[in-house]
Amino acid sequence: MSVAVITGSAGLIGSEASASFAGIGLDVVGIDNDMRKTFFGEEASTSWNRQRLQRQLGRQYKHLSVDIRDHQEIDTLFRSMGRAVTLIVHTAAQPSHDWAARDPQMDFHINAVGTLNLLEAARKYAPDAAFIFTSTNKVYGDLPNRLPLVEEELRFDVDPSHPYASGIPEDMSIDQSMHSVFGASKVAADVLVQEYGRYFGLRTACFRGGCLTGPNHAGAPLHGFLSYLMKCAMTGLPYTVYGYKGKQVRDNIHSADLISAFHEFFAQPRVAEVYNIGGGRFSNCSMREAIALCEELSGREMNFVYDDRNRAGDHIWWISDTSKFQRHYPGWTPQRDVRQILEEIKQANVERWRPAAGDVRPSDAGREPRTLTARA
């Protein structure tokens, strides 16, 4: 028996990983206590995704509502499985800047201490397992904002003569910048994952993602950019654009494309690696461009307002340079761009998001003309 332990298994990346690694014959132990509902409310609960996984994978999937902060429970679990564990995919996290600022202690205990608990359990009981950690580009803080940016009609972009014009590589410093409380807790986890590779020899990798997205994302106002944006476009829910004239840029990677990268690492694991991973120049958009695409695909004008106060530590421009990962694993390349991702999100959720009979879509009548030049 070969076991994959997947934390956050009912979330976007965890559920994709659970289905995919079960598909190649691994038994999956999923760890998820639906903290996303605690963070973002009932609409963000992942229970529907857990139930889908249990139906789809049957006896090949064992779900445990375990809190990764409980080191005794994590230790007991790993001790019971031992070297049968050949893969750990750690996706569980508190993922929001805003939420972290409200409760820094809980954020740090989930993101940093929870990661330490898993690393230590792996070191003691499954030292040969591949350990994949979903880190974040937020470990670089706001340092990307110091790049020479050019303002275009619908987006910011980096000066084409700059070495990072094709994307930001792993050699950017993570020091001397504002990270947000969330970014700081992920830095701690990221460095721990690297250190358990370098110091103890575990086969670890930090995947520093841009925007991770896909049809199974339970998007919410504070997390899940493309998913929640499409939900607002389809239902008429209001959406707030924060700062930078709506021209801030993110690359976006489909969860299936990310999991295919995880497969590559699992097949040939390395020690203490760090990879920037995302859609790169192939799949990226500004907020303005994303709104236009959502309106086109939904056939509706979006109900949004603009607030010129950007979030502290937020990036103006982020596009990942994935060339290091592609040098190590030349068989990998992302397959889905932003338009394809949004189309999948729409098709997968059109029934879940359809208003119930008698519901009234918010009217555009009487609203101020939309503007992205001043606080609404």
N, C-alpha and C positions, 0 to 999 in steps of 0.2 A: 504494500500500500504506500502510495506517495501522496502527501498532503500539502495543500496550499492553504496557509492561514491568511485571510484577507480581512483587514480591519476597515470599518466603514463600508461593509459589504452590501448594504442596501442603498448606498449613495450612487452618484453618477459613475465614478471611476471604479468603485468597489464592485458594483453590480455587473459592470461590463467585464471586469477581471474575473469575477466568479463564474460567469457563464462561459467565458473564453477558455479559462484554464480547466474547467470541468470538461469542456469540449475536447481537450487533448488527453483526457483520462485521469486527471488528478481528482482526488476527493477534496472537497472544499469545506473548510471550517470558517464560517463567516461570523465576524464579531461586529455587532452594531446594536446600540441601545437607543437609537432614534433620537439622539441629542439634537439633531437638526430641527425637530419640532420645538425643543426647548429654546433654541436660539432664535428661530424665525416664525414660530407660530404653527398652528394646525395645518395651514396650507402647504407648509414645507415638510411635513411628515413624510418619511420614506417607507412607511408601513406597506403601502400599496406595492412598492418595488420589492420589498422582502417577500410578500405573498406571491408575487409573480415568479421570483427566483425559486421559491419552494415548490411551486407547481411545475415549473419548467425543468428543474434539476432533480427533483425527488430525493431519493436516498443518497444521491451523490453530494448533496448540500446539507450541512448541519449548521443551524443558526443558533448563536449564543448571544443573549442580551447582556454582554459583559462590558464593564466600564474599564477602559484602558488605564485609568488612573489607579486602579486597584491592583497593586503589584503582586499581592498574594494570590489573587485569582488568576492573573496572567501567568505567574510562576507555576501554579498548580496545573493549569491547562497545558502549558508547554512540557512540563515534566511528564504528563500522562501520554503525550504523543512522541516525545523524544526525537530520534533521528528520522522518523517517518516524515517529519516536516522538511520538505525540500525547497519550499518557496514561501516567503512572507511578503505580501504586498500591503504596505501600510498607508492607507488613505484617510483614516479617521482623523478629524481635526475640527477645531473651531476656526472657521474660515473668513470671518468678517472683521474688517478694520474697526467699524463703528461698535460692534458688539464687544470686541476686545477692550476698547477704551472704557466701556462701562464696567467690566469685571476683569481686570488684568490678571488677578490670581487664578480664576478659573481657566482663562485663556492659556496661561503659562502651564498650568498643571495638565491640561489636555494635550497641548501641542508639544511641550518639551518633556515633562515628566512622563507622560504616556508613552512617548517615543523611547525614552530611556528604559522604561519597564519592558518594552518589547525587545529592545536590543539586548538587554541583560538576559532575558529569558532565552533568546536565540543563542547567545554566547554559551550559556550553560547547557542547553539541551539539544540544540540543532545548529551546531557551529558550521556545518557544511552547506546550510541552506542559502539560497540567494535572498538578499534583503533589499527590497525596492521601496524607496520612500518618495512619496509625492510631496516634494518641497514646493517652492514658489519663487517667482521672479521678485517678490517683495523682499527677499533677502538682500537685494541690492539697494534697498531704501529708495530715496528720491535722487540718487546719483545720476540715473539716466536723464533727469531734467536739466543737467548741466551740458548735455550734448548740444552742438550747434543745430538748432531746429529752424526749419523754414516753414512759415505759415502759408498754406495754400488755401484754395477756396473752400474745401470741405474737410481738410485735415492738416495736421502738422506732420512734417517728415524731417528726417535728419538730412543735413547737407550731404549731397551725393558724393562730395570729395572726401568725406570722413571715412576712416577705416571701418566704422560700424554701420556704414550705409546699407549693407546687406543684412544686418541684424546684430544684436548684442551677444558677444561670446562670453565664455566663462571667465575670461581674464579681467572683467570689470571688478573693481573692488567692492566688498560688502561693508567696508569701514567708513567712518566719518560721514554719515548721512542720516537723514531722518527715515526710520523704517515703519513707523506706527507701532503700537504695542503688539499687534498681530505679527507684523514683520519680525519684530525682535524675538518673539517666542518661536517662530519658524527658523530663524537664524540659529537659535540654541539647538533645536532639533536637528537641523541640517549639519551643524558641526559635530554633534554627537554621532550621527550616522557615519560621517567621514572618519571620525576617530576610532569607532569600533572596527572599521576596516583597517586603518593604518596601524593601530595599536594592538588589536586582537586578531587581525587577519581575516575578519568576516568579509564575505563577498557582498559588499554594499554599494548602492548607487542612489544618489540624490537626483531626482528629475525635477529641475526647477522650471515649472510650467508657467506659461502665459495664461490665457483664458482657456480652461478646460470645459468642454461643453458637449452637448449631445441630447438626443431625444429623451433620455431617462433622467434628465436633470430636474430636480424639484426646485426651480428657480424662485427666488424671493427678492423683495426690494433691496436687501442688504447683500445678497450674494446670488450669482447665477445670471450674469449679464445678458447673454443672448436668449436664454430660455425665458427669463422674465420679460424681456423686451417683446418677444414674440407673443407671450401670453397677454401682455397689455394691448398689443396691436389687435389681437383676435377678440378680446373681451371688452375693450374700451376702458380698462382700468387706467388710472392716471400714472404717468411715469415722470420722474424728475431727473433731469440732466444736470450734473454737478460740474460746473466750472469749465475753463479752457475753451469757451465758445462752442462746446460740443465737438471740437476738432481733435480730442484726444484719441490716440490710436492704440489698438490692442491686436495682437495676433491671436487666432482662435484655432484650437486643435480639437477635432472630434474625438470622443472617448475611445472609439474603436481604433483610431490611428495611434493614440497613446498606448493602448493595450498591445498593439502589434509591436511597438518599441519595447514594451516589457517582455514580450515573448523572445525578442532577440537577445535581451540581456540574460534572461533565464537560461536560454540555450547555451550561452557562452559568457558566464558571469565573470566580472572583473572585481578588483578590490578598490574600495574607497574612491569610486568614480563620481564625478559631478557633471551633469549634462543640462544645458539649457534646451528645453523642449517646447515646441509650439508649432503654430502654423507657418511661421516664418513669412517670407515674402509671398509665399503661395496662398496663404489664407490669413488676411488681416483686414481690419476696417476701422474707420473712425466712428464715433457715436452718430454723427450726422449721416454717414453712409449706411450704418446699420438701421437707423430709423427709416431711411428711404427704402431700403430693401424690405423691411417688415411691412411697410405700407403697401409696397408693390405686391408682395406675396399674399397679404391678407385682403387686399382690395379695399382697405379702410384708412382714413386719415387717423393718425395716432393722437391720443389725448395726453400731451406732455407739456410740462412747464420747465423753465430753465432757472437754475439758481447759480449765480456766478461765484459762489463760495466752493472752491474745489476741496476735496477731502485732503486732510493733512497727510503728507507723505505719498500722495497719489502720483502715478506716472502720467506725464503728458504723452509720451511716445514709448511704446515697447513693441519691438519685433525681435523674436529669438533668432539667433544664429545657431542652427542645428548641425553645422558642418562637423563638429567634433564627434557627435554621436554617429553621424553618417560615415565618417572615416572608420570608426570602430565597427560599425554594423552596416556595411554598404547595401545590404538587401532591403533596408527600410527607407520608405518615403511616405509622406502624408498623402492621402487619397481624396479628401473632401475639403473644398474651400468654403468660405463663409456662406455663399448662396446655397450650396448643397446642404450645409449644416442646418440653416434656417428652414429649408424645405422639409428636411427630416423631422425637425422639432415640430413643425406645424402638423405634418401628417400623423405623427405619433400621438399628438395630444388634442386633435381637433374634437374628438368626442368628449374627452375629460373636461375640456375648457368650454364646451358648448353651453350657453346660458340655459338654465332650466325654463320650462314653460312659464310664461308670465313675467320673467325677468325682463327688465328694460335696460338696454344698453345706454350708458351715459351719453347725453346729447352734446353735440358740438355747438348747438345753438347758444348764442349769447357769450361764447368764450372770447377772450381777447385774442387778437391775431397772434400766432405763435412767433416767438422771437428767440434767438440764441445770442443776443448781444447785451442783455441786461438781466438782473435778477427779476424773476417773475413774482 
